[in-house]
Amino acid sequence: MEQITVDRLAALTTPLVIDVRAADRFAEGHVPGALNLHPSQLADRLDEMPHETAVYLICQSGARSSRAAEALSARGITAVDVVGGTTAWVAAGLPLDQS
């Protein structure tokens, strides 16, 4: 499984970021442009995942997103875990969206 730092993620142009936290945590603040899908929803939404580009998974600290990235990778999706999650994102001084 591939991993990426928050600085490298922030430098990408329009990455597909999936935040795997609960909806209430996502609403408190998330990476701009991220989609919110709980890990329990991923298997049901595999047909919506791109196979030609990477999907970047993020959570609060990196543990849940790592497991989700492994699960997607096992199903043929190029899934990249964002190391340190939104905690690292905030620590790097990067902006959060709220919804």
BATOR-314179 format. One record per residue (C-alpha): x, y, z; residue in one letter; residue number from 1. Coordinates in steps of 0.02 Angstrom, whole numbers, plus 50000, padded with zeros to 5 digits. Example, Ala and Ser with C-alpha at 12.3 -4.5 7.8 and 13.67 -1.06 7.14 Angstrom:
BEGIN
<pt xx="50615" yy="49775" zz="50390" code="A" pos="1"/>
<pt xx="50684" yy="49947" zz="50357" code="S" pos="2"/>
***
This chain:
BEGIN
<pt xx="50000" yy="50000" zz="50000" code="M" pos="1"/>
<pt xx="50063" yy="50170" zz="49952" code="E" pos="2"/>
<pt xx="50067" yy="50315" zz="50074" code="Q" pos="3"/>
<pt xx="50081" yy="50503" zz="50052" code="I" pos="4"/>
<pt xx="50117" yy="50649" zz="50167" code="T" pos="5"/>
<pt xx="49993" yy="50791" zz="50188" code="V" pos="6"/>
<pt xx="50116" yy="50911" zz="50106" code="D" pos="7"/>
<pt xx="50126" yy="50802" zz="49950" code="R" pos="8"/>
<pt xx="49936" yy="50783" zz="49948" code="L" pos="9"/>
<pt xx="49913" yy="50972" zz="49961" code="A" pos="10"/>
<pt xx="50027" yy="50995" zz="49810" code="A" pos="11"/>
<pt xx="49922" yy="50882" zz="49697" code="L" pos="12"/>
<pt xx="49799" yy="50955" zz="49573" code="T" pos="13"/>
<pt xx="49620" yy="50897" zz="49607" code="T" pos="14"/>
<pt xx="49655" yy="50731" zz="49695" code="P" pos="15"/>
<pt xx="49508" yy="50618" zz="49739" code="L" pos="16"/>
<pt xx="49513" yy="50623" zz="49929" code="V" pos="17"/>
<pt xx="49397" yy="50511" zz="50029" code="I" pos="18"/>
<pt xx="49380" yy="50550" zz="50214" code="D" pos="19"/>
<pt xx="49330" yy="50390" zz="50304" code="V" pos="20"/>
<pt xx="49280" yy="50470" zz="50469" code="R" pos="21"/>
<pt xx="49104" yy="50477" zz="50537" code="A" pos="22"/>
<pt xx="48994" yy="50613" zz="50461" code="A" pos="23"/>
<pt xx="48995" yy="50720" zz="50618" code="D" pos="24"/>
<pt xx="49185" yy="50721" zz="50625" code="R" pos="25"/>
<pt xx="49193" yy="50760" zz="50439" code="F" pos="26"/>
<pt xx="49075" yy="50908" zz="50464" code="A" pos="27"/>
<pt xx="49189" yy="50980" zz="50598" code="E" pos="28"/>
<pt xx="49327" yy="51003" zz="50469" code="G" pos="29"/>
<pt xx="49398" yy="50909" zz="50320" code="H" pos="30"/>
<pt xx="49522" yy="50924" zz="50178" code="V" pos="31"/>
<pt xx="49447" yy="51042" zz="50048" code="P" pos="32"/>
<pt xx="49356" yy="50944" zz="49913" code="G" pos="33"/>
<pt xx="49356" yy="50781" zz="50009" code="A" pos="34"/>
<pt xx="49210" yy="50661" zz="49999" code="L" pos="35"/>
<pt xx="49145" yy="50578" zz="50156" code="N" pos="36"/>
<pt xx="49123" yy="50389" zz="50149" code="L" pos="37"/>
<pt xx="49126" yy="50284" zz="50306" code="H" pos="38"/>
<pt xx="49229" yy="50124" zz="50284" code="P" pos="39"/>
<pt xx="49070" yy="50022" zz="50296" code="S" pos="40"/>
<pt xx="49009" yy="50107" zz="50136" code="Q" pos="41"/>
<pt xx="49164" yy="50076" zz="50031" code="L" pos="42"/>
<pt xx="49123" yy="49898" zz="49976" code="A" pos="43"/>
<pt xx="48951" yy="49954" zz="49915" code="D" pos="44"/>
<pt xx="49027" yy="50097" zz="49815" code="R" pos="45"/>
<pt xx="49170" yy="50007" zz="49728" code="L" pos="46"/>
<pt xx="49091" yy="50032" zz="49558" code="D" pos="47"/>
<pt xx="49107" yy="50221" zz="49585" code="E" pos="48"/>
<pt xx="49293" yy="50212" zz="49620" code="M" pos="49"/>
<pt xx="49409" yy="50258" zz="49477" code="P" pos="50"/>
<pt xx="49529" yy="50127" zz="49413" code="H" pos="51"/>
<pt xx="49634" yy="50245" zz="49309" code="E" pos="52"/>
<pt xx="49683" yy="50367" zz="49447" code="T" pos="53"/>
<pt xx="49729" yy="50355" zz="49630" code="A" pos="54"/>
<pt xx="49607" yy="50376" zz="49774" code="V" pos="55"/>
<pt xx="49679" yy="50461" zz="49929" code="Y" pos="56"/>
<pt xx="49607" yy="50403" zz="50096" code="L" pos="57"/>
<pt xx="49615" yy="50508" zz="50252" code="I" pos="58"/>
<pt xx="49547" yy="50499" zz="50430" code="C" pos="59"/>
<pt xx="49592" yy="50587" zz="50592" code="Q" pos="60"/>
<pt xx="49758" yy="50503" zz="50628" code="S" pos="61"/>
<pt xx="49791" yy="50379" zz="50488" code="G" pos="62"/>
<pt xx="49739" yy="50213" zz="50565" code="A" pos="63"/>
<pt xx="49566" yy="50197" zz="50488" code="R" pos="64"/>
<pt xx="49621" yy="50265" zz="50320" code="S" pos="65"/>
<pt xx="49764" yy="50140" zz="50315" code="S" pos="66"/>
<pt xx="49644" yy="49995" zz="50337" code="R" pos="67"/>
<pt xx="49525" yy="50068" zz="50207" code="A" pos="68"/>
<pt xx="49668" yy="50091" zz="50083" code="A" pos="69"/>
<pt xx="49721" yy="49910" zz="50108" code="E" pos="70"/>
<pt xx="49543" yy="49851" zz="50078" code="A" pos="71"/>
<pt xx="49525" yy="49952" zz="49918" code="L" pos="72"/>
<pt xx="49697" yy="49900" zz="49856" code="S" pos="73"/>
<pt xx="49647" yy="49718" zz="49879" code="A" pos="74"/>
<pt xx="49502" yy="49753" zz="49760" code="R" pos="75"/>
<pt xx="49612" yy="49827" zz="49624" code="G" pos="76"/>
<pt xx="49592" yy="50011" zz="49666" code="I" pos="77"/>
<pt xx="49748" yy="50119" zz="49675" code="T" pos="78"/>
<pt xx="49722" yy="50178" zz="49853" code="A" pos="79"/>
<pt xx="49845" yy="50291" zz="49943" code="V" pos="80"/>
<pt xx="49844" yy="50318" zz="50131" code="D" pos="81"/>
<pt xx="49872" yy="50496" zz="50193" code="V" pos="82"/>
<pt xx="49996" yy="50479" zz="50336" code="V" pos="83"/>
<pt xx="49945" yy="50569" zz="50496" code="G" pos="84"/>
<pt xx="49771" yy="50611" zz="50433" code="G" pos="85"/>
<pt xx="49685" yy="50775" zz="50466" code="T" pos="86"/>
<pt xx="49787" yy="50796" zz="50625" code="T" pos="87"/>
<pt xx="49944" yy="50809" zz="50518" code="A" pos="88"/>
<pt xx="49850" yy="50918" zz="50393" code="W" pos="89"/>
<pt xx="49807" yy="51045" zz="50528" code="V" pos="90"/>
<pt xx="49981" yy="51035" zz="50605" code="A" pos="91"/>
<pt xx="50054" yy="51080" zz="50434" code="A" pos="92"/>
<pt xx="49948" yy="51237" zz="50433" code="G" pos="93"/>
<pt xx="49838" yy="51179" zz="50290" code="L" pos="94"/>
<pt xx="49657" yy="51239" zz="50279" code="P" pos="95"/>
<pt xx="49502" yy="51139" zz="50323" code="L" pos="96"/>
<pt xx="49328" yy="51155" zz="50250" code="D" pos="97"/>
<pt xx="49177" yy="51139" zz="50363" code="Q" pos="98"/>
<pt xx="49006" yy="51078" zz="50316" code="S" pos="99"/>
***
